Amino acid sequence: MYSKGINIFSFILKPVAIAFLIVCVFGVVYLRSSYLKVEYSLGDLEKKKMSCLRERKMLLAEKTSLLSFAKLETSGNGSGGFILPDRVKVVHMNKHKRQLPYKASLESRQLTDY
């Protein structure tokens, strides 16, 4: 009777242990593949985040450029503001030696020669 109990116990225990090992192996493989899938999706999200940050910087620079130009145009309409010149109204001046700036010192002479 004692030998029949051991045979029945080993007959049931061996297949259950083998099934448990197979389930554990497939569980580890499933967890590893899920982990890799999450890593890849995180990498894709990081790339998307960097792209969005780059686009945000470009849009901010474009906004600043447009606002500064709009501010320049609106200040030209009021009194004492900037005026965008026409090509006809631009005066080109040639440099002459006599038109040099004064020295910023207590001396009373001008910068005429270098």
C-alpha positions in Angstrom: 0.0 0.0 0.0 2.9 2.3 0.7 4.4 1.7 -2.7 1.1 2.4 -4.5 0.8 5.9 -2.8 4.3 6.8 -4.0 3.6 5.7 -7.5 0.4 7.7 -7.7 2.1 10.7 -6.1 5.0 10.6 -8.6 2.6 9.8 -11.5 0.7 13.1 -10.7 3.7 15.2 -9.5 5.9 14.8 -12.6 3.4 16.1 -15.2 2.3 18.9 -12.9 6.0 20.0 -12.4 6.7 19.8 -16.1 3.6 21.8 -16.9 4.6 24.4 -14.3 8.1 24.7 -15.8 6.6 25.2 -19.3 4.2 27.8 -18.0 7.1 29.6 -16.2 9.3 29.6 -19.3 6.5 31.0 -21.5 5.6 33.5 -18.8 9.3 34.8 -18.7 9.3 35.0 -22.5 6.0 36.9 -22.5 7.2 39.3 -19.8 10.5 40.0 -21.7 8.7 40.7 -25.0 6.3 43.0 -23.2 9.3 44.8 -21.6 10.9 45.3 -25.0 7.7 46.5 -26.5 7.4 49.1 -23.7 11.0 50.2 -24.3 10.4 50.6 -28.0 7.3 52.7 -27.4 9.2 54.9 -24.9 11.9 55.4 -27.5 9.4 56.4 -30.1 7.7 58.8 -27.6 11.1 60.4 -26.8 11.8 60.9 -30.5 8.3 62.5 -30.9 9.0 64.7 -27.8 12.3 65.9 -29.3 10.6 66.6 -32.6 7.8 68.6 -30.9 10.3 70.6 -28.8 12.3 71.4 -32.0 9.1 72.5 -33.7 8.1 74.5 -30.7 11.4 76.4 -30.7 11.0 77.1 -34.5 7.5 78.4 -34.0 8.5 80.6 -31.1 11.3 82.0 -33.2 8.9 82.7 -36.1 6.4 84.2 -33.7 9.1 86.5 -32.3 10.2 87.5 -35.8 6.7 88.3 -36.9 5.9 90.2 -33.7 9.0 92.3 -34.0 8.2 93.1 -37.7 4.6 93.9 -36.8 5.8 96.2 -33.9 8.1 97.9 -36.4 5.3 98.5 -38.8 2.9 99.8 -36.2 5.4 102.1 -34.6 6.0 103.6 -38.1 2.4 104.7 -38.3 2.5 106.8 -35.2 4.6 109.9 -34.8 8.3 109.6 -34.3 8.4 105.9 -35.2 10.4 103.9 -37.7 9.7 104.3 -41.4 10.7 101.6 -43.9 12.6 103.5 -46.7 11.9 103.4 -50.4 14.8 102.8 -52.7 14.5 106.3 -54.1 14.7 107.9 -50.6 17.9 106.2 -49.6 21.0 108.4 -49.6 24.4 106.8 -49.9 27.3 108.8 -48.3 31.0 108.4 -49.2 33.5 108.4 -46.4 36.0 111.4 -46.4 39.0 111.8 -44.2 37.8 115.1 -42.8 34.5 113.5 -41.4 36.0 111.6 -38.5 34.6 111.5 -35.0 36.0 113.6 -32.2 38.3 112.0 -29.6 36.5 111.1 -26.4 39.1 112.7 -24.1 39.9 116.0 -22.6 42.2 116.9 -25.4 40.9 119.6 -27.8 42.1 118.1 -31.1 40.2 116.0 -33.6 41.2 112.7 -35.1 42.3 113.7 -38.6 45.2 111.3 -39.2 45.9 107.7 -38.1 
